């Protein structure tokens, strides 16, 4: 027999409430930073009780992890649609797409800078962000590996590109130029095209693999044999 009552899952009103709370939290993070924003303030600005807020988001970290998850999924989907091209062109496009995906949330991300670059569990390299981090990292690896002529060190090169793009993002978040035009100039100056020629030099491929291993070890704590 079919059970009576509301179907399982969140109602439309519940979804609307969750979206409003999420939006209010991100706005406060952008205005006053993640660390100084309290759950009570989020509830007050959303005009709900703290109990209702905790029902949807048990902590500020829950809001943060949802943001990471949504942005990484949206980004990976865009990279998946990249047309066939040289790996250097695809990496350049993948980096630009990352900035475009993050663009609408730049203010909130600036408010989260202290968390992003910390050694905490919710940082860029923290344990709680592993799923989102791997999603973006694998997108860069695919950008190289699925290019027209992938180099023999494709995975390592994609991994390095991922770490390099994090540096570009940090520069972008700190960029004080109008419309972040300095970041656009920086992207144009990165000599990715010439890297294809450099990789043909004997011994360079091994160096690329070692660099990727050092980055994994230093930033992620991953040890390679």
C-alpha positions, 0 to 999 in steps of 0.5 A, spaced: 500 500 500 502 507 498 503 510 504 500 517 506 503 523 507 508 528 504 513 524 499 520 523 502 525 529 501 525 536 502 519 540 500 519 546 495 519 551 501 524 547 504 529 548 498 527 555 498 529 556 505 535 552 504 537 557 498 536 563 502 540 561 508 546 559 503 545 566 500 545 570 506 551 566 509 555 567 503 554 574 503 556 575 510 562 571 509 564 576 503 562 582 508 566 580 514 570 574 513 568 567 515 572 567 522 568 572 524 561 571 522 557 567 527 551 562 526 547 566 530 548 572 525 546 568 519 540 566 522 538 573 524 540 576 517 535 571 514 530 572 519 530 565 522 531 561 528 538 559 530 534 552 530 532 552 523 538 554 521 542 548 524 537 544 521 539 546 514 546 547 515 549 544 522 555 549 521 559 554 517 563 549 515 557 545 512 556 552 508 563 552 505 563 545 503 557 546 499 560 552 496 566 548 494 562 542 491 558 546 487 563 550 484 568 544 483 562 540 479 560 546 475 568 547 473 569 540 471 563 540 467 565 545 463 572 542 462 569 536 460 566 540 454 573 543 451 574 541 444 580 538 442 587 542 441 594 542 444 595 541 451 598 548 452 591 551 449 587 546 453 590 548 460 590 555 458 583 555 457 582 550 463 585 556 467 581 561 464 574 557 465 576 556 473 576 564 474 570 564 470 566 559 474 569 562 481 567 569 478 560 570 481 563 568 488 569 572 488 567 577 494 565 571 498 572 567 496 576 573 499 572 573 505 574 565 506 582 567 504 584 565 511 580 558 511 583 557 504 590 558 505 590 555 512 592 548 514 585 546 517 581 541 515 577 545 510 582 549 507 584 548 499 588 542 501 584 539 507 581 532 508 574 535 508 575 538 501 578 532 498 572 530 493 572 537 490 579 538 490 580 531 486 574 533 481 578 539 479 585 536 479 582 530 475 579 536 470 586 539 469 589 532 468 584 530 463 585 537 459 592 534 458 591 527 457 585 528 452 589 533 448 591 532 441 598 530 442 598 528 450 606 528 452 608 522 456 608 525 462 601 527 461 598 526 468 604 529 472 603 535 467 596 536 469 597 535 476 602 541 476 598 545 472 592 544 477 597 547 482 599 553 478 592 555 477 591 555 484 597 561 484 593 564 479 587 564 483 590 567 489 593 572 485 586 574 482 583 574 489 588 579 491 588 583 484 586 590 486 587 592 478 580 594 475 576 588 473 582 584 475 585 586 468 592 584 471 590 577 472 588 577 465 595 580 463 598 575 467 595 569 464 597 572 457 604 572 459 605 564 462 609 561 456 605 555 456 606 554 448 614 554 449 613 548 454 611 543 448 618 544 446 622 544 452 619 537 454 622 534 448 629 536 451 632 529 454 631 529 462 625 534 462 620 529 462 623 526 469 624 532 472 616 534 470 614 527 474 619 529 480 616 536 481 609 533 481 611 528 486 614 534 490 608 538 490 604 532 492 608 531 498 609 538 500 602 540 499 598 534 500 602 529 504 602 524 498 608 520 498 610 517 491 615 511 491 
